[in-house]
Amino acid sequence: MEPVDGWYTTPAGRRVAAEAVSWQATRSGGPGGQHANTSDTAVTVTVDVARCGLPTVVLDRMLAAVGDTITASSSQTRSQWRNRQVAWQEALARLDTAAAPPPPPRARTRPSRAAREERLSEKRRAGERKRERRRPGSDD
């Protein structure tokens, strides 16, 4: 979780400049008694997307997907160190998701002749079943 040579590395292998990341610790709410009321254990990590140092193509994609900043918070545990890890993993997951290229468009396909015939024969069988359920008419 510490930067190496001024860079963080995401699980997908993208490098994020350390100056684009800011950390803030605050008091967390909820149960925990005196410890929670006096310790800054909740953590918020903010990543400035424009200052990440990513290639222009990836940067444009991220700005369109998430905007100027990615923010993740954690107050799940009583430990600030663990909350830092949880918030950082969440921020990295959001960053990698936003930076990933969109999937290729789906190629349109046509049903095969056998599939069309099977669909039509199933429709005929359904119609026959319904016809057999009907009340006999006056001409029968």
Rosetta blueprint (number, residue, H / E / L):
1 M L
2 E L
3 P L
4 V E
5 D L
6 G L
7 W E
8 Y E
9 T E
10 T L
11 P L
12 A L
13 G L
14 R L
15 R E
16 V E
17 A E
18 A H
19 E H
20 A H
21 V E
22 S E
23 W E
24 Q E
25 A E
26 T E
27 R L
28 S L
29 G L
30 G L
31 P L
32 G L
33 G H
34 Q H
35 H H
36 A H
37 N H
38 T H
39 S L
40 D L
41 T L
42 A E
43 V E
44 T E
45 V E
46 T E
47 V E
48 D E
49 V H
50 A H
51 R H
52 C L
53 G L
54 L L
55 P L
56 T H
57 V H
58 V H
59 L H
60 D H
61 R H
62 M H
63 L H
64 A H
65 A H
66 V H
67 G L
68 D L
69 T E
70 I E
71 T E
72 A E
73 S E
74 S E
75 S L
76 Q L
77 T L
78 R L
79 S L
80 Q H
81 W H
82 R H
83 N H
84 R H
85 Q H
86 V H
87 A H
88 W H
89 Q H
90 E H
91 A H
92 L H
93 A H
94 R H
95 L H
96 D H
97 T H
98 A H
99 A H
100 A L
101 P L
102 P L
103 P L
104 P L
105 P L
106 R L
107 A L
108 R L
109 T L
110 R L
111 P L
112 S L
113 R H
114 A H
115 A H
116 R H
117 E H
118 E H
119 R H
120 L H
121 S H
122 E H
123 K H
124 R H
125 R H
126 A H
127 G H
128 E H
129 R H
130 K H
131 R H
132 E H
133 R H
134 R L
135 R L
136 P L
137 G L
138 S L
139 D L
140 D L
